[in-house]
């Protein structure tokens, strides 16, 4: 599962040592874009305390919004698995797409042609300058997971333990962290 160079579509799993970092502690990030100028990703396992219809009154359904990362938190981003319904989508990897026509999305949600199983919304994103991500990987901040499937990404909060499950799957020294509390001082 582990390798030194990330690729677009990989998942970054934060090392347990990021305890003091409020944004990235226990984060699982989908890398949506990666090139020589930098990288963009979305934290896929940290829901916010409000829903999409609270931000976009035209939407009739309840969709969770996730903290995508610390950059441009006033902007809404989305990933989905329905490019045939949402024009101008860009494939990230293996059936997961980024972006597209937001007007179309509002219509598709209101006509119930897409559900929370198909799309995930984020406020903000996680961004890295050229070679910054590679430096963080060299410092053992992130574990690269290229095996996560599209369905797992869109449904990462079924039980609220996505990061813990990643720790359990890694085994070895990580197994202990799969059951540790968010703040070890509470143990």
C-alpha positions in Angstrom: 0.0 0.0 0.0 2.8 2.4 0.8 5.1 4.0 -1.8 7.0 7.2 -2.0 5.4 9.1 -4.9 1.7 10.0 -4.9 -0.5 10.0 -8.0 -3.8 11.7 -8.9 -6.6 9.6 -7.4 -4.5 8.3 -4.5 -5.7 8.7 -1.0 -3.5 10.2 1.6 -3.9 8.9 5.2 -2.5 11.1 7.9 0.0 9.5 10.2 -1.1 9.2 13.8 1.7 11.7 14.7 -0.3 14.7 13.3 -2.2 14.9 16.7 -1.7 18.6 17.2 -2.9 19.6 13.7 -6.6 20.4 13.9 -7.2 20.3 10.1 -5.2 17.2 9.2 -5.3 15.1 12.4 -7.0 11.8 11.4 -7.6 13.0 7.9 -8.1 10.9 4.8 -7.6 13.0 1.6 -8.4 12.2 -2.0 -5.8 13.7 -4.4 -7.9 15.3 -7.1 -5.0 17.0 -9.0 -1.3 16.6 -9.0 1.4 18.0 -11.3 4.8 19.7 -11.2 3.2 22.9 -9.9 1.5 21.3 -6.9 -1.4 19.2 -5.7 -5.1 19.6 -4.7 -7.0 17.2 -2.5 -10.2 17.0 -0.5 -10.5 15.7 3.1 -13.2 13.0 2.7 -13.8 12.0 6.3 -14.6 15.3 8.2 -18.2 16.4 8.0 -19.1 19.9 9.0 -22.0 20.7 11.3 -24.3 22.0 8.6 -25.8 20.7 5.4 -25.9 21.8 1.7 -29.5 23.1 1.8 -28.4 25.5 4.6 -26.0 27.1 2.1 -28.0 26.7 -1.1 -31.7 27.3 -0.4 -32.8 26.0 -3.8 -31.8 22.5 -2.8 -34.6 20.4 -1.3 -32.5 17.5 0.0 -30.1 17.0 2.9 -26.5 16.5 1.8 -23.6 16.6 4.3 -20.8 19.1 3.6 -17.3 18.2 4.4 -14.3 20.3 5.4 -12.2 19.8 2.3 -9.2 21.6 3.7 -7.9 25.0 4.9 -7.7 26.6 1.4 -10.6 28.7 0.0 -13.1 27.6 2.6 -15.6 30.0 1.2 -15.8 28.0 -2.0 -17.9 24.8 -2.5 -16.3 21.9 -4.4 -17.7 18.4 -5.2 -16.7 15.0 -6.4 -19.2 12.5 -8.0 -19.6 9.3 -10.0 -22.2 10.5 -12.6 -20.2 12.3 -15.4 -22.9 11.3 -17.9 -25.3 13.5 -15.9 -23.0 16.4 -15.0 -21.3 18.1 -17.9 -17.7 19.4 -17.8 -16.6 16.9 -15.2 -13.0 15.9 -15.0 -12.0 12.3 -14.1 -9.8 11.9 -11.1 -9.4 8.1 -11.3 -11.5 5.0 -11.8 -15.0 6.5 -11.9 -14.5 9.5 -9.5 -15.0 12.9 -11.1 -14.4 16.4 -9.9 -16.5 19.5 -10.8 -19.0 20.2 -13.5 -22.1 22.3 -13.9 -23.4 23.3 -10.5 -26.8 24.4 -12.0 -27.2 20.9 -13.4 -26.4 19.4 -9.9 -29.1 21.5 -8.2 -31.6 20.3 -10.8 -30.4 16.6 -10.5 -30.7 16.8 -6.7 -34.1 18.4 -6.7 -35.5 15.8 -9.2 -33.8 13.0 -7.2 -31.7 11.8 -10.1 -28.6 11.9 -7.9 -28.3 11.1 -4.2 -25.7 11.4 -1.5 -24.4 8.0 -2.8 -23.3 9.8 -6.0 -21.9 13.1 -4.8 -19.9 14.6 -2.0 -19.6 18.3 -1.2 -16.6 20.2 0.4 -16.0 23.7 1.6 -12.4 24.4 0.8 -9.6 22.1 -0.3 -6.2 21.0 0.7 -3.4 22.4 -1.4 0.4 21.9 -1.7 2.9 23.9 -3.7 5.4 22.2 -6.0 7.3 19.4 -4.2 5.6 20.4 -0.8 3.5 17.2 -0.7 6.6 15.0 -1.5 8.4 16.7 1.3 5.6 16.0 3.7 5.6 12.3 2.6 9.4 12.2 3.1 8.7 13.5 6.7 6.2 10.6 7.2 3.2 12.9 7.5 1.2 10.9 5.0 0.7 7.3 4.0 -0.1 6.9 0.3 -3.0 4.5 -0.4 -3.5 3.8 -4.1 -5.9 0.8 -3.4 -9.0 2.7 -2.3 -11.9 2.2 -4.6 -14.3 4.9 -5.9 -17.3 3.5 -4.0 -15.3 3.6 -0.8 -14.5 7.3 -1.3 -18.1 8.4 -1.9 -19.3 6.3 1.0 -16.5 6.9 3.5 -18.8 8.0 6.4 -21.1 5.0 6.6 -19.9 4.3 10.1 -17.8 7.4 10.9 -14.6 5.4 11.3 -12.8 5.7 7.9 -9.4 6.8 9.3 -9.6 4.2 12.0 -10.4 1.5 9.4 -7.3 2.6 7.3 -5.2 2.3 10.5 -6.6 -1.2 11.1 -5.9 -2.2 7.5 -2.3 -1.0 7.7 -1.8 -3.3 10.7 1.5 -3.5 12.6 2.3 -0.3 14.5 -0.9 1.3 13.2 -3.3 -1.2 14.7 -3.1 0.4 18.1 -4.3 3.7 16.7 -7.4 2.2 15.2 -9.1 2.1 18.6 -7.4 5.1 20.2 -9.5 8.2 21.1 -9.2 11.3 19.0 -7.3 12.9 21.9 -5.0 10.4 23.7 -5.3 12.6 26.8 -8.9 11.3 27.1 -7.7 7.7 27.4 
